[in-house]
Amino acid sequence: MISADLIQQYFSLNHRIIHMQIEGLTHEDSLRQLPFRGNCLNWVLGHIVASRNNALLLLGEAPIWDDEEAAPYISDSEPITSAENAHRLEKIVQALDRSQEQLIGALERITAADLEKMADERPVGDQLAGLYWHEAYHTGQTEYLRQLAGKNDKVI
């Protein structure tokens, strides 16, 4: 059984890595498109925030973004290809930071019994672990998207 402390550590690690990877990047950098099928940094970061809504709801917390704010960033949404259909990078980062505060606060209050409770036919703890894995996958993408912005460095 996964513990709330472990889940907290995992999400905190992602949060720290994301901040390291976006250091010095601009909103325009976040919109740069890969030369092959894939999403820009703006979409990846917005998708992480939108996905954290699911973790927050599992923990009984209010989502960071409402459905309209999250819509451009949900799975299978259209790619972000211009500033017109994208949130500003600064707004996404602020939402990410707020989600981190809420997530950590909720994980500090949750009990082992709460993690074992069933939600949609799976224990809450298992679902949180799955959401962490999904976020870690996208966190890894930020390394390449940073390089796409021309940084040519090694962050981690």
C-alpha positions as CSV (number, residue, x, y, z in Angstrom):
1,M,0.0,0.0,0.0
2,I,1.3,3.4,-1.0
3,S,1.5,6.0,1.8
4,A,0.4,9.6,1.8
5,D,4.0,10.6,2.7
6,L,5.4,8.8,-0.4
7,I,2.8,10.3,-2.7
8,Q,3.6,13.7,-1.3
9,Q,7.3,13.2,-1.9
10,Y,6.6,12.1,-5.5
11,F,4.5,15.1,-6.4
12,S,6.9,17.4,-4.7
13,L,9.8,16.0,-6.7
14,N,7.9,16.6,-10.0
15,H,7.0,20.1,-8.9
16,R,10.7,20.9,-8.2
17,I,11.9,19.4,-11.5
18,I,9.3,21.3,-13.4
19,H,10.5,24.6,-11.9
20,M,14.1,23.7,-12.7
21,Q,13.2,22.9,-16.3
22,I,11.2,26.1,-16.9
23,E,13.7,28.5,-15.2
24,G,14.4,31.3,-17.6
25,L,11.8,30.3,-20.2
26,T,9.3,32.8,-21.6
27,H,5.7,32.4,-22.6
28,E,6.8,32.5,-26.2
29,D,9.3,29.7,-25.4
30,S,6.5,27.6,-24.1
31,L,4.6,27.8,-27.4
32,R,7.5,26.4,-29.5
33,Q,6.3,23.4,-31.5
34,L,8.2,20.1,-31.9
35,P,9.2,19.2,-35.5
36,F,7.1,16.1,-35.2
37,R,3.8,15.1,-33.6
38,G,3.8,16.2,-30.0
39,N,2.7,19.0,-27.7
40,C,4.5,22.2,-26.7
41,L,5.6,23.0,-23.2
42,N,2.6,25.2,-22.7
43,W,0.2,22.3,-23.3
44,V,2.3,19.9,-21.2
45,L,2.3,22.2,-18.2
46,G,-1.3,23.1,-18.6
47,H,-2.1,19.3,-18.9
48,I,-0.3,18.7,-15.6
49,V,-2.4,21.3,-13.9
50,A,-5.6,20.0,-15.5
51,S,-4.7,16.4,-14.4
52,R,-3.9,17.6,-10.9
53,N,-7.6,18.6,-10.7
54,N,-8.3,14.8,-10.6
55,A,-5.9,14.2,-7.7
56,L,-7.4,17.1,-5.8
57,L,-11.0,15.9,-6.4
58,L,-9.9,12.4,-5.1
59,L,-8.6,14.1,-2.0
60,G,-11.9,16.0,-1.5
61,E,-10.3,19.3,-2.5
62,A,-11.6,21.9,-5.0
63,P,-10.0,21.8,-8.4
64,I,-7.5,24.5,-9.4
65,W,-9.1,25.2,-12.8
66,D,-12.8,25.0,-13.7
67,D,-13.8,23.0,-16.8
68,E,-13.5,25.9,-19.1
69,E,-10.0,26.8,-18.0
70,A,-8.8,23.2,-18.1
71,A,-10.5,22.4,-21.5
72,P,-7.5,23.4,-23.8
73,Y,-5.3,21.0,-21.8
74,I,-7.3,17.9,-21.2
75,S,-6.4,14.6,-22.9
76,D,-7.2,14.5,-26.6
77,S,-7.6,18.3,-26.7
78,E,-6.4,20.1,-29.8
79,P,-2.7,21.0,-29.7
80,I,-1.8,24.5,-28.5
81,T,-0.4,26.1,-31.7
82,S,-0.7,29.8,-31.0
83,A,-1.0,32.3,-28.2
84,E,-4.7,32.7,-28.9
85,N,-5.7,29.3,-27.5
86,A,-3.1,29.1,-24.7
87,H,-3.0,30.4,-21.2
88,R,-0.1,32.5,-20.4
89,L,2.9,30.5,-19.0
90,E,2.8,32.7,-15.8
91,K,-0.8,31.7,-15.2
92,I,-0.1,28.1,-15.7
93,V,2.9,28.2,-13.3
94,Q,0.8,30.1,-10.7
95,A,-1.9,27.4,-11.0
96,L,0.7,24.6,-10.7
97,D,2.0,26.2,-7.5
98,R,-1.5,26.6,-6.0
99,S,-2.2,22.9,-6.9
100,Q,1.0,21.9,-5.1
101,E,0.0,23.7,-1.9
102,Q,-3.5,22.2,-2.0
103,L,-2.2,18.7,-2.8
104,I,0.4,18.7,-0.1
105,G,-2.1,20.1,2.4
106,A,-4.6,17.4,1.6
107,L,-2.0,14.6,1.7
108,E,-1.0,15.8,5.2
109,R,-4.5,15.3,6.4
110,I,-5.4,12.1,4.6
111,T,-5.3,8.8,6.6
112,A,-4.2,5.3,5.5
113,A,-7.9,4.3,5.7
114,D,-8.8,7.1,3.3
115,L,-6.2,5.9,0.8
116,E,-7.7,2.4,0.9
117,K,-11.3,3.7,0.2
118,M,-12.7,2.7,-3.1
119,A,-13.5,5.3,-5.7
120,D,-14.5,4.2,-9.2
121,E,-13.7,0.6,-8.3
122,R,-10.1,1.4,-7.4
123,P,-8.5,2.4,-4.1
124,V,-7.8,6.2,-3.8
125,G,-4.2,5.5,-3.1
126,D,-3.8,3.4,-6.3
127,Q,-5.4,6.2,-8.3
128,L,-3.2,8.8,-6.8
129,A,-0.1,6.7,-7.6
130,G,-1.4,6.4,-11.2
131,L,-1.9,10.1,-11.5
132,Y,1.7,10.6,-10.1
133,W,3.0,8.3,-12.8
134,H,1.1,10.2,-15.5
135,E,2.5,13.5,-14.2
136,A,6.1,12.1,-14.0
137,Y,5.8,11.0,-17.7
138,H,4.9,14.6,-18.7
139,T,7.5,16.1,-16.3
140,G,10.2,14.1,-18.2
141,Q,9.0,15.8,-21.4
142,T,9.9,19.2,-20.0
143,E,13.6,18.4,-20.4
144,Y,13.3,18.1,-24.2
145,L,10.9,21.1,-24.5
146,R,13.4,23.2,-22.6
147,Q,16.0,22.3,-25.1
148,L,13.6,23.1,-27.9
149,A,13.5,26.7,-26.5
150,G,17.3,26.8,-27.2
151,K,18.7,26.5,-23.7
152,N,21.2,23.8,-24.7
153,D,21.9,22.9,-21.0
154,K,21.5,20.1,-18.6
155,V,19.2,20.8,-15.6
156,I,19.1,17.3,-14.0
